[in-house]
Amino acid sequence: MSDTAPVTLLLVDDEPTLREPLAEYLSGQGFVVHEAESAAMARSRLLDLQPDLVLLDVMMPGEDGLSLCRHLTEARDLPVILLTARGEATDRIVGLEIGADDYVTKPFEPRELVARIRSVLRRSSRSAAPLEEDAHYLFEGWRLDPLRRRLTDPAGTLVPLTTAEFRMLRALLDHPRQVLDRDRLLDLVQGREAHLFDRAVDNQVSRLRRKIEADSRNPVLIQTVRAGGYCLAADVRRIAPGRA
C-alpha cells in the first residue's frame, strides 16, 4: 500500500442488509471496497485481488470466517478484522490466536470500525517496512528469518510457526530482557484492548514455549515475571541474511 493509492478492502459477510450499507459507508470514507457474500466467493475474488485489509464475518454458511481467517493470515499474510455478533470472550480469543489483527462485535458504530481499520493499517505499515526488514534474529543458537517467517533451532531444523506464534516471538525478540506485561504484549501483537484478552497472550506464550523451550513446564527463554508479564531472557542479535 502506497501513501497515495486508495486503501482497498475486501468485505466478506453473508448478510446483504449489513454488507451493502457498510460497503457504501466505507466507500464514502475513501476506501475502495470489494464485496463477497461467502468464504468461497472471497477465495475466488482473491485470485485477482490483493486487498490491503479484509473485513470478515465469523458466522457464515459453508466455510466459516475463522477457517478463512487462518488461510488469509498464514497463506496470504493479509491483515484481518473479524466481524461477529458473537460476543463471548472464547470466540474472540480464538480469532486472535489464529492471527486476526482486530475484532469488532456487532452491532458496531461504523466510525469506530473506520478507526480500527486505520489503526491496523498503520501497524501493518510500520511492521512491513522497518529499516532492516530482512535482518535475521539470532538468540541462543536459534535463528528467525522475519521475511520468510522461518524459525530454525540450534541444530538447523526448521520449526513451523503459526502467524500468532510468529508475532509473539517477534515482539519478544524486539524487546529482549525487558519485562512486557500482557497489555504491552497484546498491543505489540494485536493492538486490542488487552484487559479483555489476557488468556490470548497466555495461550500464545504457552504454545510458543512448546516450540522453543527444552522443557516448556520449566521455561528458560521465555520467563514469567510474577505480577509483571513475560521476559525473553536471552541476548538478541540482528544480522544480514546469509551471515552466520
N, C-alpha and C positions, 0 to 999 in steps of 0.2 A: 504494500500500500504506500503510495507516494504522498507527499504533503499536499499536492494539488488535485489528485484524482479523487472523485467522489467515493465514499465508502460503500461497498457492495455487501448487502445482507441476503442470506437465504432464510426465509421464514417457513418453518415446517410445522403445520398444525392441521388437523383433520376437520376442525370446526370453522366453516366459512364465515359464520357470524362474528368470530373473533379475528380470524386471519385477514379477511378483506379490509375491514375498517382499520386494523392495526397497520397493514401494509400501506394504506392510504396516508395514515398519520405519519409514519416513518418517512415516506416519500416526501411529505411536506416539510420534514425536518432536514432534507437534503441528502438522504440516503437513497441509493439505488436498490430497490427491493425486488427479489425474485421469490415466488411462492411455490410451495409444494404441499399437497394435501396428505402425503403419506411418506413413510421412510423409503419405500420403493421408488416413488417419484423423485424424492430428494437425491437418491443414489443416481438416478438417470440424469437429473439436472447437473449433478456434479461431474459428469463425464465431460461437459463442455464449459462448466462454470467454476471459477476459483474465487469464492466469496472471501471477504475479509473477516466475516463472523457469521455464525449460524445461530438463529433463534429456534429452539427445538422443543416441541411439546413432548412430554414424557408419555402420556397415556394416549396411544393411537391404535386403531385396529391393525392387525398384522404385526410386523416388526415394531417393537415399541421404541420410544425415544432413547432409553438407556442403552439399548443394543446399538443403535445408530451412533449415539454419542461416543461409545467406545471406539467404533470404526473411525469417526471423524478426528478424534484426538490422537489415536495411535497410528493410523494409516495415513491420514491426511494432515495431521498437526494443525487443525483449524481451531480457533477459539470458539467456544460454545457457551451460550447462556440457555439453561433449561427453563422451560415454562410449564407449570403444572398447577392443577387445582389441589393436589395432594400436599398437605402441609406438615406431615409427620416428619420429625427430625431424622428418622431412619432413612427415609427416601432421599432427603437432602444430602445426608452423609454418603449414601451410595453414589449419588450423582457426582459429588466432589471427588470421591475416591477413584472413579473411573476417568477423571480428567476434565470435568466441566469447569469452566472458569467462573461461573456465577450461577445463581439460582433465584428465580422470581416466582412467587406463588400467586396464582390467580385468585381473585381479581387484583390487578395491579394498576397503578397510575402510569399512563404512557410516558409522562415526563420523567418518572423515576427510571423506567426502562431505558429511555434515551441516555440518561446519566450513567447508568450501568454499562450500556454499550460503549460509550466513550471512555469510561474508566478501564474496561477490559482492553480496548484497542490501544490505549496509552501504555498499559503494562506490556501488551504483546509487542508494541513497537520498541519499547526500551529493552526487552529481553531478546529481541530478534537481531539487534544490531549494536552490541557492545563493541568497544574498541578492539578487543582481542577475542572476537566471537569464536574463532576456530582454535584458540589455545586450549590444550588439554589440561585437565586437573590431575595432579599426582598426589596421592596420600597413602601412606603406609603400604606402599607397593601396588596399590590399586590405581587404575587409570580410567578417567571418564572423558570420552570424546563428546562434547556437548552438541556438536552439529549432527553427528550421526546417532547420538544417544546410545553409544556403545560403552558399556562398563566391562572392564576386564580385571580379573583378580591377579594377585601377585604371580601366579603361575601362567598368566596369559590366557586363561579361559574366559570366554565370553559369558557374562551373567546378564540374562534378559531383565529389563526393567519395564514396568508399566509407565504410562505417562505420569500418573500421580507419584510413583516412586522416583522417577527421574526429577520431577520438580522439587520434591522434598530433599533429595540428595543434593541437588544443585544449590538450594537455599542454604543448606548446612555448609557446603563447601565454600560458598561465598562469604561465610561468616565463621571461619574456624576458631575454635577455642573461645567462642562467645556464647553466653547463655541466651537462648532465644525462647521467650515464653510462647504459649500457644497462640496468643493474639498476634504476635510478631510473625511467627511461622506461617500462620494462615494468611496473613496479609501478604507475605512474600510469595506464597504458593498459589493462593486463590483470590485474595482481595475481598473476602467475605467478612461479615460481622462475626468475628471469631468466637464470641462467647456462646454462640449457638452451635458451634461445631467442634468443641474440644475433642469429642470422640473421633472425629475425622482425622485430626492431627495424630492422636494416639494410635489409631489403627494404621495410618500410613507409616509412622515410625516403626511400629511393630513389624510390619511387612518388610520394610527396608532392612531392619536388623536381621531378619531371617536370610537376607541375601548377602550381607557383608560381614556379619559377626561370626566368629568361630563358634560361639555359644550364645544364641540370642537371649537366653534366660539370664546370662551374666555378661551384658554388653560392655565392651571396652571402647569401641569407637564412638558410638552414639550413647552418651551418658545422660541419665535422668538426673536433673537437679531438683531436689525437693523444694516445693513451693516456688520453683523458678521456671522450669521448662526442660529444654534439651540442649546439649552442647556436643559439638563434634570435637572430640579430644584427640586431634591429630593436626600436624602441620600440613599445609596445602601449598603446592607449587603450581604455577601456570607455565606451561611450556608450549612452544610451537609444535604443530603436528610433525611427526617423523623423528623428533628428537627423543632420546632415551630419558 
